[in-house]
Amino acid sequence: QVQLVESGGGSVQAGGSLRLSCAASRYSYNRMCMGWFRQAPGKEREGVATIYTGGGRTYYADSVKGRFTISQDNAKNTVYLQMNSLKPEDTAMYYCAADRPPYGGTWCSLRSADFGYWGQGTQVTVSS
């Protein structure tokens, strides 16, 4: 089993920053895909950023490129999402997710269907 513990959500002004953290259970972290997804009311869940923990390769949604950065600290089995230049449209519940890479590879997708383990979610609210 993979357990994910999230932290770091909150409320900020437009243009501000937040850093989300997701810690994974120690025996499930190596060579995994971990990532962040978000869901706003009335919208489908969308992939924000993912990372392959075995090599550090990252993948981003076009809407957050240049503003968000996903990174990892393997010693802590933790993945971070640094969110800068936040916009009101970034307001959503943010979920950490994890699973083995799809198709037995060493890369990660931004598809929610490729992730089987999910955190509890943390609310991010950006005011104008």
matplotlib code that plots the C-alpha trace (Angstrom):
import matplotlib.pyplot as plt

x = [0.0, 1.0, 0.1, 0.3, 0.3, -0.2, 0.4, 0.9, -2.5, -3.9, -5.3, -3.1, -3.5, -3.1, 0.6, 1.6, 3.2, 2.5, 4.5, 2.7, 4.3, 3.5, 5.2, 5.0, 5.4, 9.1, 8.8, 6.7, 8.7, 11.6, 11.0, 7.4, 5.4, 4.2, 2.3, -0.2, -3.7, -6.4, -10.1, -12.3, -16.0, -17.8, -14.6, -12.8, -9.7, -6.6, -3.0, -0.8, 2.7, 4.3, 7.8, 9.5, 11.2, 13.8, 15.4, 13.8, 12.2, 9.2, 6.1, 3.8, 0.4, 0.7, -1.3, 1.3, 4.6, 6.9, 4.9, 4.9, 7.8, 7.7, 10.7, 11.7, 13.7, 14.4, 15.8, 12.4, 10.3, 8.7, 7.6, 6.9, 5.0, 6.2, 3.5, 4.5, 2.6, -0.7, -3.9, -7.5, -8.1, -5.6, -8.1, -8.9, -8.6, -5.1, -4.4, -1.2, -1.1, 1.3, 1.7, 4.1, 4.9, 2.4, 3.4, 6.3, 8.4, 10.4, 8.3, 5.1, 1.9, -0.5, -3.5, -5.4, -6.3, -2.6, -2.5, -4.1, -3.1, -4.3, -3.9, -6.7, -6.5, -5.6, -7.5, -5.7, -7.6, -6.2, -8.1, -7.9]
y = [0.0, 3.6, 6.2, 9.9, 12.8, 16.3, 19.7, 23.3, 24.4, 27.8, 31.1, 33.7, 36.8, 36.8, 36.9, 35.1, 31.7, 28.5, 25.3, 22.0, 18.9, 15.2, 12.5, 8.9, 5.7, 4.7, 1.4, 2.7, 5.7, 4.6, 4.5, 5.7, 8.4, 11.1, 14.1, 16.8, 17.0, 19.6, 19.9, 23.0, 22.9, 21.9, 20.8, 17.6, 16.7, 17.7, 16.9, 19.7, 18.3, 14.8, 13.5, 10.2, 9.6, 7.3, 9.9, 13.3, 13.8, 16.2, 16.9, 19.9, 21.0, 23.9, 26.1, 26.1, 25.9, 28.7, 29.2, 25.9, 23.6, 20.0, 18.7, 15.8, 15.1, 11.4, 11.3, 12.3, 10.4, 13.7, 15.6, 19.3, 21.7, 25.2, 27.5, 31.0, 33.8, 32.3, 33.3, 33.1, 30.4, 28.2, 27.9, 24.2, 21.2, 19.9, 16.2, 14.3, 11.0, 8.1, 4.9, 2.8, 4.3, 3.5, 0.8, -0.4, 2.6, 5.2, 8.3, 9.7, 10.9, 13.7, 11.4, 10.8, 7.3, 6.3, 7.0, 4.6, 6.1, 9.5, 11.8, 13.5, 16.8, 20.3, 23.5, 26.3, 29.5, 32.5, 35.8, 38.7]
z = [0.0, -0.7, 1.8, 1.0, 3.4, 2.1, 3.6, 2.5, 1.2, 2.1, 1.0, -0.8, -2.9, -6.6, -7.5, -4.3, -3.7, -1.9, -1.5, -1.3, 0.2, -0.3, 1.7, 0.6, 2.6, 2.6, 0.8, -2.0, -3.1, -5.3, -9.0, -8.8, -10.5, -8.1, -8.9, -8.3, -9.7, -9.1, -9.3, -9.2, -8.7, -11.9, -13.6, -14.2, -12.3, -14.3, -14.0, -12.9, -12.6, -12.2, -11.4, -11.8, -8.5, -9.9, -12.1, -11.4, -14.9, -14.7, -16.7, -16.5, -17.8, -20.2, -17.9, -15.1, -17.1, -15.9, -12.7, -10.9, -10.2, -9.0, -7.1, -4.8, -1.7, -1.9, 1.6, 2.9, 0.4, -0.3, -3.4, -3.5, -5.7, -5.6, -7.0, -7.9, -9.6, -8.5, -10.3, -9.1, -11.7, -9.8, -7.0, -6.6, -4.4, -5.0, -4.7, -4.4, -6.4, -6.9, -8.8, -10.8, -14.2, -16.9, -19.4, -17.3, -18.3, -16.6, -17.4, -16.0, -17.5, -16.5, -16.7, -13.5, -14.7, -14.5, -10.7, -8.2, -4.9, -3.7, -0.8, 1.0, -0.9, 0.3, -0.6, -2.5, -2.7, -4.7, -4.2, -6.7]

ax = plt.figure().add_subplot(projection="3d")
ax.plot(x, y, z, "-o")
ax.set_aspect("equal")
plt.show()
